[in-house]
Amino acid sequence: MALYWIRGCLFSLILCQLLCCYSLGGASGSGSSPPPNTFTVSSFSYPQSKLRPYDLRYIRAFSMPSNESLKRIQGLQNAEQCYPMQRNITMKLTNEQISPGIWYFGLFNGLGPARTQSKMIVRRASYSFSANVSVEGCMASMTWGQYCNQTIDSLSCTQSETNSSTDYPLALKNQTQSVLSCKNSFETSCLGSEQIKVYYIDVLEMAEELTFMATDVRLNPAPSNHTGNFSGVNLMYFARHGSIASSAQHDYSSNISSTPLVIQSPMVGRWYVTILPSNFSKQSGQTQVSNATVCFSIKLQVLECPLGKAGPNCLWERHELQTIPRISVPFESYYLPLSGKVSSSSANFLLDPLLSNSSSGGLNDTWTYFVLEIPRGAAGGNIHVRVTSDAKIKFEIYTRFGGLPSLRSWDYYYANKTSSSDGSTFFISNNSTEEKIDFYILNAREGSWVVGIRQPNSTATGSKGDPTMSLSLERCPRKCSSHGDCKTAFDASGLTSYSFCSCDRNHGGFDCSIEIVSHQGHLLQSIFLIASNAAAILPAYWALRQKAFAEWVLFTSSGISSGLYHACDVGTWCALSFGVLQFMDFWLSFMAVVSTFVYLTTISEVHKRAIHTAVAILTALMALTKATRSSNIILVMAIGVMGLLIGWLIELSTKFRTFSFSAGVWLNMLDRWQVIRVWLRNLVKTLMRRFRWGFLIAGFIALIMAGVSWKLETSESYWIWHSLWHVTIYTSSFFFLCSKATVAADGDEERPPYALTRQDSFSRGH
């Protein structure tokens, strides 16, 4: 029993299992005890990690070919499926659901074509997760069941060579072949009604046929009266590759008490066979036989062709391919035949010398097979199959993992533009035509793959156009369609590399082939995002008019740097590196916002320089560390308000530092409150004279609109709302700058009374 426990704050993450068919077992708590008579084959703990927006992770698990518990089975789902994550999720997958080998579990923070699209802004949340993966097996190697108390029997086998059908009536004729003959250890086995018996057989090489036969089938005890209408026994036989077979879950089934079960082109690996007798009855008048058992003997044959041959009578060609790494591109390779019939200095080779003779065998079609190996750790690669010709291609291509493909058994195929595996998640056709067959098999499993070329004999009178073929293992399909970059990463164990496309602003999908933003849309977005920075002219003009040169430089530089940054961000033109432009845009924008607040004070230039220096250091750190963090807007506003309050405190401490209360005033409560009321009234009058309140209210309205625009930004609508953000935030700065009354007006209203008082005192002194 394989137990996969994943825990974390994963409310909108998606868990996917790739590369195999599978089902999700019943969930249980993490503290559930393991079944009895089991041991831990392997255990792996994935430390707590963070999955950023639109990011992905793979967890690698290895299931040994041991016989594991069959507890908590649910319906098998032969499809690729994804499940929304919960805070805690437990998956129990048993040997009736999964086959031994390497399994991968994918965690995706977001799905769909936009996942690989480069985004100007990301509002999606990040999540943390941890995982425990353990594989448990029965202590006794040949046991199975919920409590590991049921046995699996092996078959004793002998290898022999034959070129006739005298000893092996089911063997192929006219060709020397290898025959693996197997039988149960005891001469006969007996089972009661509804009892089951499980055997296994290992197919080590690619074979032509796997045949199961039952002989000497009889009831025990034998019926006393043989004159009755004996209806016989149904000896049901269920076979399955890689997992325990049952009446509900199996690959093949047959009543082998009457007909042998023949599996053409069986997959390499372990096959499990389950025998289930049924229909124990013998009608003899009114008498029914009960408490009987059925006895039988099992025979099995595995027929293999000589090296380089395949098919009926072993007349078809089978070519082993050698792997040649690409020097120019890491983690990629291509395949060439080992037969020596063709020579090639490139990744392409001629097909004609390698094709099977279409006149052999008198069959309706002819097959040619190419066997290639996907090495361990390369499961994140993609098989690229390409055939080109100067004339119309008249053959079909079928692929299969672990066995020879046929019209009955295949994983993916391409016959023509209207008949292929295009509906599969892991198959994509690459603009195939009548003269070209081009497709990818995505995330190919580790192990042996067979590519079969089928030539219908009615059209195989001779190939024209000298077709050439190329088989390769590539990292990113279609080279990301020239709309992105191919990135390489490793799974949690570090043993498997996988690649993915990082697309540009206008494209998405796993191969960047989906156009998310059209050319006209891209042009419109570029114009809006760049031209909207012209709104910086408003505050820059007013600052220059008021001779506030520091603010003029800030607003002018902020508008220019923002325009250059967005021009580079949308892919129009990059004046400097993207990182430099991003830093300049965010830093100058932060400085411009804070400077607007500081400008509203009337403190001296000495104090302003001190505040600007402190703010420059803080905002530079913010722009260097996670500049796009949404909380930065709130932090910048808070810093600006703090600068305004500090400026006002400095101003109040300067203007009213001579204002003090004598000891006598403090003794008179009435006089004290009267002085405070006068002070507050003068403060309010000062504030009312300090600002033009119409502009101040307009500035707050524009600031609220900027906040709404920022809140409504998403990856899809970023261009329109961020353009409005540019306009509203610069407009609010313009209104705030205009709201400040001139310092000269304040001086005319406040300083003359103090001057007259000093003159009166001086005249009385004379």
C-alpha positions in Angstrom: 0.0 0.0 0.0 1.5 3.3 -1.1 0.5 6.2 1.2 0.9 9.8 0.1 0.2 12.4 2.7 0.4 16.1 1.8 -0.2 18.8 4.3 -0.3 22.6 4.1 -2.3 25.7 3.5 -3.4 24.7 0.0 -6.9 25.9 -0.6 -6.7 26.5 -4.3 -3.8 24.4 -5.3 -4.3 21.5 -7.7 -2.8 18.0 -7.3 -2.2 16.0 -10.4 -0.8 12.6 -11.0 1.0 12.3 -14.3 2.5 9.6 -16.6 0.2 6.8 -15.5 -3.4 5.8 -15.1 -4.5 5.9 -11.5 -7.2 6.3 -8.9 -7.6 8.2 -5.7 -7.9 5.9 -2.7 -9.9 6.6 0.4 -8.5 9.3 2.6 -7.6 8.7 6.2 -6.0 10.5 9.0 -2.3 10.8 9.1 -2.2 8.9 12.4 -3.8 5.7 11.0 -1.7 2.6 11.8 -0.3 0.5 9.0 -1.9 -2.9 8.2 -0.5 -5.9 10.0 2.3 -8.0 8.5 3.6 -5.0 6.5 6.8 -3.1 6.4 7.9 0.2 5.0 9.6 -0.2 1.7 10.5 3.4 1.4 9.6 6.7 3.1 10.3 10.3 2.1 9.4 13.5 3.8 9.2 16.7 1.7 10.1 19.7 3.9 7.8 22.7 4.1 8.1 24.7 0.9 6.4 27.6 -0.7 4.6 27.4 -4.0 4.5 30.8 -5.6 1.7 31.9 -7.9 1.5 29.9 -11.1 4.5 27.7 -9.9 4.6 23.9 -9.9 6.4 21.2 -8.0 6.9 17.5 -8.7 7.2 14.8 -6.1 8.8 11.5 -7.1 7.8 8.2 -5.6 9.1 4.7 -6.3 6.8 1.7 -5.8 8.6 -1.6 -5.6 7.2 -4.7 -7.4 6.1 -6.1 -4.1 2.6 -7.3 -3.3 0.9 -4.7 -1.3 -2.3 -4.3 0.7 -5.7 -4.1 -1.1 -7.4 -1.9 1.5 -9.9 0.9 0.8 -10.4 0.5 -3.0 -12.4 2.9 -5.0 -13.3 2.9 -8.7 -10.3 3.0 -11.0 -10.1 6.1 -13.2 -8.2 5.4 -16.4 -7.7 9.1 -17.1 -5.5 12.0 -16.3 -7.3 13.9 -13.4 -6.5 16.8 -11.1 -7.9 17.4 -7.6 -8.3 20.7 -5.7 -6.1 20.6 -2.6 -7.3 20.8 1.0 -5.5 21.8 4.1 -4.8 18.1 4.7 -5.1 15.4 2.1 -4.2 11.7 2.3 -4.1 9.4 -0.7 -3.8 5.6 -0.4 -3.1 3.8 -3.7 -2.9 0.1 -3.7 -1.6 -2.6 -6.1 -5.1 -2.8 -7.7 -4.7 0.8 -8.6 -1.1 1.4 -9.5 1.7 -0.6 -11.0 5.3 -0.8 -9.7 7.7 1.8 -10.9 8.3 5.5 -10.7 5.3 7.7 -10.0 5.1 11.5 -10.1 2.7 13.8 -8.2 2.4 17.3 -9.4 1.4 20.4 -7.4 0.2 23.4 -9.4 -0.7 26.8 -8.1 -3.0 27.6 -10.9 -3.9 25.9 -14.2 -4.8 26.9 -17.7 -3.0 28.6 -20.6 -2.3 31.7 -18.6 -0.1 29.7 -16.1 3.0 29.9 -18.3 2.3 33.5 -19.5 4.6 36.2 -18.3 2.6 38.6 -16.3 3.1 42.3 -15.5 1.7 41.8 -12.1 0.6 38.8 -10.0 -2.2 39.1 -7.4 -2.4 35.4 -6.8 -1.5 34.1 -3.3 1.4 31.9 -2.5 1.0 28.7 -0.4 3.2 26.5 1.8 3.0 22.8 1.8 4.8 19.7 3.2 4.4 16.1 2.1 5.1 12.6 3.4 5.4 9.7 0.9 5.7 6.1 2.0 5.5 2.8 0.3 4.4 -0.2 2.4 4.7 -3.9 1.3 3.8 -7.3 2.8 6.6 -8.8 4.8 6.3 -12.1 2.9 7.1 -11.4 -0.7 4.5 -13.7 -2.1 1.5 -12.6 -0.1 -1.2 -10.0 -0.7 -4.6 -9.0 0.7 -5.7 -6.6 3.4 -3.8 -8.5 6.1 -1.1 -9.9 3.8 -2.5 -13.4 4.5 -3.2 -14.6 0.9 -0.6 -16.1 -1.3 0.6 -15.5 -4.8 2.0 -18.5 -6.6 4.8 -18.3 -9.2 4.9 -20.5 -12.3 7.9 -22.7 -13.0 9.2 -21.9 -16.5 11.7 -23.4 -19.0 13.2 -21.7 -22.1 13.5 -23.5 -25.4 14.0 -22.9 -29.1 11.7 -24.2 -31.7 11.1 -23.9 -35.4 8.0 -26.1 -35.6 4.6 -26.4 -34.0 5.0 -30.1 -33.1 5.7 -29.6 -29.4 4.1 -26.1 -29.1 0.8 -26.1 -31.1 0.3 -22.4 -30.4 3.9 -21.4 -31.4 4.6 -19.4 -34.5 5.6 -21.3 -37.7 8.4 -21.2 -40.2 10.7 -19.1 -38.0 13.1 -20.0 -35.2 11.8 -18.5 -32.0 12.2 -18.6 -28.3 9.4 -20.2 -26.3 9.0 -19.8 -22.6 6.8 -22.5 -21.2 5.4 -22.3 -17.7 3.1 -24.3 -15.5 2.0 -24.3 -11.9 4.3 -25.9 -9.4 1.8 -28.7 -8.6 0.3 -30.9 -11.2 -3.2 -29.8 -10.3 -4.8 -27.1 -8.2 -8.3 -27.3 -6.7 -10.6 -24.4 -5.8 -14.1 -24.2 -4.3 -16.9 -22.1 -5.6 -16.0 -18.4 -5.5 -12.4 -19.1 -4.2 -9.6 -17.5 -6.1 -6.0 -18.3 -7.0 -3.4 -15.7 -8.1 -0.3 -16.4 -10.2 2.3 -14.1 -11.7 4.7 -14.3 -14.6 7.5 -11.9 -15.6 7.8 -11.1 -19.3 11.4 -9.9 -19.6 11.6 -9.2 -23.3 9.2 -7.9 -25.9 7.1 -10.9 -26.9 4.6 -11.8 -29.7 2.1 -13.8 -27.7 1.3 -14.6 -24.1 -1.0 -17.6 -23.9 -2.8 -19.1 -20.9 -4.3 -22.6 -21.0 -6.2 -24.7 -18.5 -6.0 -28.5 -18.9 -7.6 -31.4 -17.1 -10.5 -29.4 -15.7 -12.7 -31.6 -13.6 -14.9 -31.6 -10.6 -13.8 -33.2 -7.3 -15.5 -35.3 -6.2 -16.7 -36.5 -9.6 -20.5 -36.8 -10.0 -21.8 -40.3 -9.2 -24.3 -40.2 -12.1 -22.8 -39.2 -15.4 -26.1 -39.6 -17.2 -27.4 -36.3 -16.1 -27.1 -33.1 -18.1 -23.7 -31.9 -16.7 -23.4 -28.2 -17.4 -19.7 -27.9 -16.8 -17.6 -25.3 -14.9 -16.8 -21.7 -15.8 -13.1 -21.3 -15.0 -12.8 -17.5 -15.3 -9.3 -16.2 -16.0 -8.4 -12.5 -15.3 -5.1 -11.1 -16.4 -3.6 -7.7 -15.7 -0.2 -6.0 -16.2 1.6 -4.6 -13.2 -1.3 -4.9 -10.7 -3.4 -7.6 -9.1 -6.3 -8.6 -11.3 -9.9 -9.0 -10.2 -13.3 -9.5 -11.8 -13.8 -5.7 -11.6 -10.3 -4.6 -12.6 -8.5 -6.4 -15.3 -6.9 -6.0 -18.7 -8.1 -9.4 -20.2 -10.5 -12.1 -19.2 -11.7 -15.4 -20.6 -13.3 -18.7 -19.7 -10.2 -20.7 -20.2 -11.9 -24.0 -19.3 -13.1 -23.9 -22.9 -10.8 -21.5 -24.8 -7.2 -20.4 -24.2 -6.6 -16.8 -23.4 -4.2 -15.3 -26.0 -2.7 -11.8 -25.5 -1.0 -10.4 -28.6 2.1 -8.3 -28.0 2.0 -8.3 -24.2 3.8 -5.5 -22.4 7.1 -6.1 -20.7 6.9 -6.6 -17.0 5.0 -8.6 -14.4 1.6 -10.0 -15.3 -0.8 -11.2 -12.6 -3.5 -13.8 -13.4 -6.4 -14.5 -11.1 -8.5 -17.7 -11.5 -12.1 -17.7 -10.3 -14.2 -20.8 -10.7 -18.0 -20.4 -10.9 -21.2 -22.1 -12.0 -20.8 -25.3 -9.9 -23.9 -27.3 -10.9 -24.8 -30.6 -12.3 -28.4 -31.2 -13.0 -29.4 -34.8 -12.7 -33.1 -35.0 -12.4 -33.8 -33.1 -9.1 -30.3 -33.6 -7.7 -27.7 -30.8 -7.5 -24.0 -31.4 -6.8 -22.7 -29.3 -3.9 -19.5 -29.0 -1.8 -17.4 -29.8 -4.8 -14.2 -28.3 -6.0 -12.8 -27.8 -9.4 -9.3 -29.1 -10.2 -7.2 -27.9 -13.1 -3.7 -27.5 -14.4 -2.3 -24.3 -15.8 0.1 -23.9 -18.7 1.5 -20.7 -20.1 3.6 -19.9 -23.2 5.5 -16.7 -24.0 6.6 -16.6 -27.7 9.5 -14.4 -28.7 10.9 -13.7 -32.1 14.7 -13.6 -32.8 16.5 -10.3 -32.3 15.5 -7.8 -35.0 12.3 -9.6 -35.9 8.7 -9.2 -34.9 5.1 -9.9 -35.9 3.3 -13.0 -37.2 5.8 -15.7 -38.2 8.5 -13.2 -37.2 8.7 -11.7 -40.7 8.6 -8.0 -39.7 11.6 -5.9 -38.9 12.4 -4.6 -35.4 15.2 -2.0 -35.0 16.9 -1.1 -31.8 17.9 2.6 -31.6 20.9 4.0 -29.9 20.8 7.2 -27.9 23.0 10.1 -29.0 23.1 13.1 -26.6 22.9 16.6 -28.2 26.0 18.5 -27.4 24.5 21.9 -28.1 21.4 21.5 -25.9 21.6 19.9 -22.4 19.2 17.2 -21.4 18.3 16.4 -25.0 19.1 13.5 -27.3 18.2 11.8 -30.6 18.0 8.2 -31.8 19.6 6.4 -34.7 19.3 2.7 -35.8 21.9 0.2 -34.7 21.3 -2.1 -37.7 23.9 -0.5 -39.9 21.6 -0.4 -42.9 21.6 3.3 -42.9 24.3 5.9 -42.1 23.5 9.4 -41.0 25.6 12.3 -39.8 22.5 14.1 -38.5 19.4 13.2 -36.4 17.5 12.1 -39.5 17.7 8.7 -41.2 16.2 7.2 -44.4 13.2 4.9 -43.8 13.2 2.8 -47.1 16.1 0.6 -46.2 14.6 -0.2 -42.8 11.0 -1.0 -43.7 9.6 -4.5 -43.6 9.0 -6.4 -46.9 5.3 -5.8 -47.7 5.0 -9.0 -49.7 5.9 -11.2 -46.8 3.2 -13.1 -44.9 0.2 -12.3 -47.2 -1.3 -10.0 -44.5 -3.4 -6.9 -45.0 -0.7 -4.6 -43.6 3.0 -4.6 -42.8 4.6 -3.2 -39.6 8.1 -1.9 -38.9 9.1 -1.3 -35.3 11.7 1.0 -33.7 12.6 0.5 -30.1 14.0 3.4 -28.0 14.8 3.8 -24.3 13.9 6.8 -22.1 16.6 6.8 -19.4 15.9 7.0 -15.7 15.5 10.6 -14.6 14.3 11.8 -18.0 10.6 11.4 -17.5 10.2 15.2 -17.9 11.2 14.9 -21.5 9.0 14.7 -24.6 9.4 12.2 -27.5 9.4 14.0 -30.8 8.4 11.9 -33.8 8.9 13.4 -37.3 8.6 11.9 -40.8 9.0 14.0 -43.9 8.7 13.1 -47.6 8.6 14.7 -51.0 5.4 12.8 -51.8 2.3 12.0 -49.9 2.9 9.7 -46.9 0.9 6.5 -47.1 1.6 4.9 -43.8 0.5 5.4 -40.2 2.5 5.7 -36.9 1.5 4.0 -33.6 3.5 4.2 -30.4 3.3 2.1 -27.2 5.1 1.9 -23.9 6.6 -1.4 -23.0 5.2 -3.4 -25.9 4.8 -3.7 -29.6 1.9 -1.5 -30.9 -0.8 -2.9 -33.0 -4.3 -1.9 -34.2 -5.6 -3.4 -30.9 -3.0 -2.1 -28.5 -1.4 1.3 -28.7 -1.0 4.4 -26.5 -0.8 7.1 -29.2 -1.2 7.1 -32.9 -1.3 9.3 -36.0 -3.0 8.2 -39.2 -3.9 11.5 -40.8 -5.1 15.0 -39.9 -8.5 13.8 -38.9 -7.5 10.5 -37.2 -5.0 10.7 -34.4 -4.6 10.9 -30.6 -5.1 14.7 -30.6 -7.7 14.4 -27.8 -5.2 13.0 -25.4 -3.6 15.3 -22.8 -0.1 14.0 -23.6 -0.2 14.1 -27.4 0.1 17.1 -29.6 0.3 17.2 -33.4 2.8 19.8 -34.8 1.3 21.1 -38.0 1.3 17.7 -39.8 0.4 17.6 -43.5 0.1 14.9 -46.2 3.9 15.2 -46.7 4.9 15.5 -43.0 4.0 13.7 -39.8 5.1 15.6 -36.8 3.9 15.0 -33.2 5.0 15.0 -29.6 4.4 12.6 -26.7 4.6 14.7 -23.6 6.2 13.6 -20.3 7.3 10.2 -21.7 7.6 7.5 -19.1 11.0 6.0 -18.3 11.6 2.7 -20.0 11.2 1.2 -23.5 9.0 2.8 -26.1 8.2 1.3 -29.5 7.3 3.3 -32.5 5.5 1.2 -35.1 5.0 2.2 -38.8 2.0 0.5 -40.4 1.9 0.2 -44.2 -1.4 -1.0 -45.6 -0.5 -3.6 -48.3 -3.0 -2.1 -50.7 -0.9 1.1 -50.8 2.5 -0.3 -50.1 3.6 -1.0 -53.6 6.6 1.1 -53.0 7.3 4.3 -51.1 8.0 7.4 -53.0 9.7 10.6 -52.1 12.5 9.0 -50.0 10.9 9.5 -46.6 13.2 10.4 -43.7 12.5 10.0 -40.0 13.8 11.6 -36.8 13.2 10.5 -33.3 14.4 12.7 -30.4 13.9 13.4 -26.7 13.4 17.1 -26.2 12.9 19.2 -23.2 10.3 21.8 -24.3 7.9 20.9 -27.1 8.1 23.0 -30.2 11.0 25.0 -28.6 8.3 27.0 -26.9 6.9 28.0 -30.3 9.5 30.8 -30.4 7.4 32.7 -27.9 9.2 31.9 -24.7 12.2 30.4 -23.0 12.7 26.8 -22.0 13.4 26.5 -18.3 14.8 23.4 -16.5 14.1 22.3 -12.9 14.4 19.2 -10.8 11.8 17.3 -8.7 11.8 17.2 -4.9 14.3 14.3 -4.9 16.7 15.9 -7.3 16.8 12.7 -9.4 14.5 13.8 -12.3 14.8 16.9 -14.4 11.8 18.4 -16.1 11.4 21.4 -18.3 8.7 24.0 -18.9 8.1 27.0 -21.1 8.1 30.5 -19.7 6.1 32.4 -22.3 6.1 36.0 -23.3 3.4 38.5 -22.5 1.1 37.6 -25.4 1.3 33.7 -25.3 0.5 30.9 -23.0 0.0 27.1 -22.8 2.6 24.5 -22.1 4.3 25.2 -25.4 3.5 28.9 -25.7 1.3 28.2 -28.8 -1.9 29.8 -27.4 -2.2 33.5 -28.3 -3.7 35.1 -25.2 -3.2 38.7 -26.4 -3.5 39.5 -30.1 -1.2 41.8 -32.0 -3.8 44.6 -31.9 -4.4 44.0 -28.2 -0.7 44.1 -27.5 -0.4 47.4 -29.4 -3.3 48.8 -27.5 -1.9 47.7 -24.1 1.5 49.1 -24.9 0.0 52.5 -25.9 -2.1 52.7 -22.7 0.6 51.6 -20.3 3.3 53.9 -21.8 1.3 56.9 -22.8 -0.6 57.1 -19.5 2.6 58.1 -17.8 2.2 61.5 -19.6 0.0 62.4 -16.6 3.3 63.1 -14.7 3.5 66.3 -16.7 0.8 67.8 -14.4 2.6 67.7 -11.1 6.0 68.3 -12.7 4.7 71.5 -14.3 3.2 72.8 -11.1 6.4 72.0 -9.1 8.5 73.8 -11.7 6.1 76.8 -11.6 6.4 77.0 -7.8 10.2 76.6 -8.1 10.1 73.3 -6.2 13.0 71.9 -8.2 13.4 68.8 -6.2 9.8 67.8 -6.7 10.0 68.7 -10.4 13.0 66.4 -10.9 11.3 63.6 -9.0 8.0 63.7 -11.0 9.7 64.1 -14.3 12.1 61.2 -13.6 9.3 59.1 -12.3 7.1 59.6 -15.4 10.1 58.9 -17.8 11.3 55.8 -15.9 7.8 54.4 -15.6 7.3 54.8 -19.4 10.6 53.1 -20.1 9.9 50.3 -17.7 6.5 49.5 -19.2 7.9 49.8 -22.7 10.4 47.0 -21.8 7.8 45.1 -19.8 5.4 44.7 -22.8 8.3 43.8 -25.1 8.5 47.0 -27.1 11.9 48.3 -26.3 14.3 48.1 -23.4 16.6 51.1 -22.9 18.4 49.3 -20.0 18.1 45.9 -18.4 14.7 45.0 -17.0 15.9 44.8 -13.4 17.4 48.4 -13.6 14.2 49.8 -15.2 12.0 48.1 -12.6 14.0 49.4 -9.7 14.0 53.0 -11.1 10.3 52.9 -11.7 9.3 51.7 -8.3 11.9 53.7 -6.4 11.1 57.0 -8.1 7.3 56.3 -7.8 7.7 55.7 -4.0 9.8 58.9 -3.7 7.3 60.9 -5.7 4.4 59.8 -3.4 6.3 60.6 -0.2 7.6 64.0 -1.6 4.0 65.1 -2.3 3.2 64.7 1.4 6.4 66.4 2.5 5.7 69.3 0.1 2.5 70.2 2.0 4.6 71.2 5.0 6.3 74.6 5.3 9.4 73.4 7.1 12.8 74.6 6.2 14.9 73.1 3.4 17.3 71.7 6.0 14.5 69.6 7.5 13.1 68.6 4.1 16.6 67.3 3.0 16.8 65.2 6.2 13.3 63.7 5.6 14.1 63.1 1.9 17.3 61.3 2.7 15.7 59.0 5.2 12.8 58.3 2.8 15.2 57.6 -0.1 16.9 54.9 1.9 13.7 53.2 3.0 12.1 53.3 -0.5 15.3 52.0 -2.1 15.2 49.0 0.1 11.6 48.4 -0.7 12.3 48.7 -4.4 15.2 46.2 -4.2 13.3 43.6 -2.1 10.0 42.5 -3.6 9.2 45.7 -5.4 5.9 44.3 -6.8 4.6 43.4 -3.4 1.1 44.8 -3.0 1.6 45.9 0.6 4.2 48.4 -0.6 1.5 50.8 -1.6 0.2 50.9 1.9 3.7 51.2 3.3 4.5 54.1 1.0 1.3 55.9 1.9 2.1 55.4 5.6 5.6 56.7 5.2 4.2 59.8 3.3 1.7 60.5 6.1 4.4 60.1 8.7 6.6 62.6 6.8 3.7 65.0 6.7 3.1 64.7 10.4 6.7 65.0 11.2 6.9 68.2 9.1 3.9 69.6 10.9 5.3 68.8 14.3 8.6 70.5 13.4 6.6 73.5 12.1 4.5 73.7 15.2 7.4 73.4 17.5 9.1 76.2 15.7 6.2 78.7 15.5 4.9 78.1 19.0 8.0 77.4 21.0 7.7 80.9 22.6 4.2 80.2 23.6 4.2 79.2 27.3 2.0 79.4 30.3 3.0 81.2 33.5 2.5 79.6 36.8 -0.4 82.0 37.6 -2.2 81.0 34.5 -2.0 77.3 35.5 -3.6 78.2 38.8 -6.6 79.7 37.1 -8.6 77.0 35.4 -10.8 79.4 33.5 -7.9 81.3 32.0 -6.1 78.1 31.1 -9.1 76.8 29.0 -9.5 80.2 27.4 -5.9 80.3 26.3 -6.2 76.7 24.9 -9.3 77.6 23.0 -7.6 80.6 21.5 -4.6 78.4 20.5 -6.8 75.8 18.9 -8.8 78.4 17.0 -5.6 80.0 15.7 -4.4 76.5 14.6 -7.6 75.8 12.7 -7.4 79.2 11.0 -3.8 78.5 10.0 -4.8 75.1 8.5 -7.8 76.7 6.7 -5.5 79.4 5.3 -2.7 76.9 4.5 -4.7 74.8 2.0 -7.0 75.4 -1.0 -9.6 73.0 0.1 -11.2 72.5 -3.3 -7.9 71.2 -4.7 -7.4 69.2 -1.5 -10.8 67.4 -1.8 -10.1 66.7 -5.5 -6.8 65.2 -4.6 -8.4 62.8 -2.1 -11.0 61.8 -4.7 -8.3 61.1 -7.2 -6.3 59.2 -4.6 -9.3 57.0 -3.8 -9.8 56.3 -7.5 -6.1 55.3 -7.7 -6.7 52.9 -4.8 -9.7 51.4 -6.5 -7.7 51.0 -9.7 -4.9 49.3 -7.9 -7.4 46.9 -6.1 -9.1 45.9 -9.3 -5.9 45.0 -11.1 -5.7 41.3 -12.2 -3.4 39.5 -14.7 -6.0 39.9 -17.4 -7.1 43.5 -16.8 -3.8 44.8 -15.6 -3.2 47.0 -18.6 -6.4 49.1 -18.3 -6.5 49.5 -14.5 -2.8 50.2 -14.2 -3.0 52.8 -16.9 -5.8 54.4 -14.9 -3.6 54.1 -11.8 -0.9 56.2 -13.6 -3.4 58.9 -14.5 -5.2 59.0 -11.1 -2.1 58.9 -8.9 -0.3 61.6 -10.9 -3.5 63.7 -11.0 -3.9 63.3 -7.2 -0.3 64.5 -6.7 -1.1 67.5 -9.0 -4.2 68.4 -6.9 -2.3 68.0 -3.6 0.5 70.3 -4.9 -2.1 72.9 -6.0 -3.9 72.7 -2.6 -1.0 74.3 -0.8 -1.2 78.0 -0.4 1.9 80.0 -1.0 4.3 80.6 1.8 4.3 84.3 1.1 0.6 84.6 1.9 1.2 82.9 5.2 4.0 85.3 6.0 1.9 88.4 5.2 -0.9 87.2 7.5 1.2 86.1 10.4 4.4 88.2 10.6 3.2 91.8 10.5 1.5 91.6 13.9 4.8 90.5 15.5 6.7 93.3 13.6 4.3 96.0 14.7 4.5 94.9 18.3 8.3 95.1 18.2 8.1 98.6 16.7 5.7 99.8 19.4 7.9 98.5 22.1 10.9 100.2 20.5 9.1 103.6 20.3 8.1 103.4 23.9 11.6 102.7 24.8 12.6 106.1 23.4 
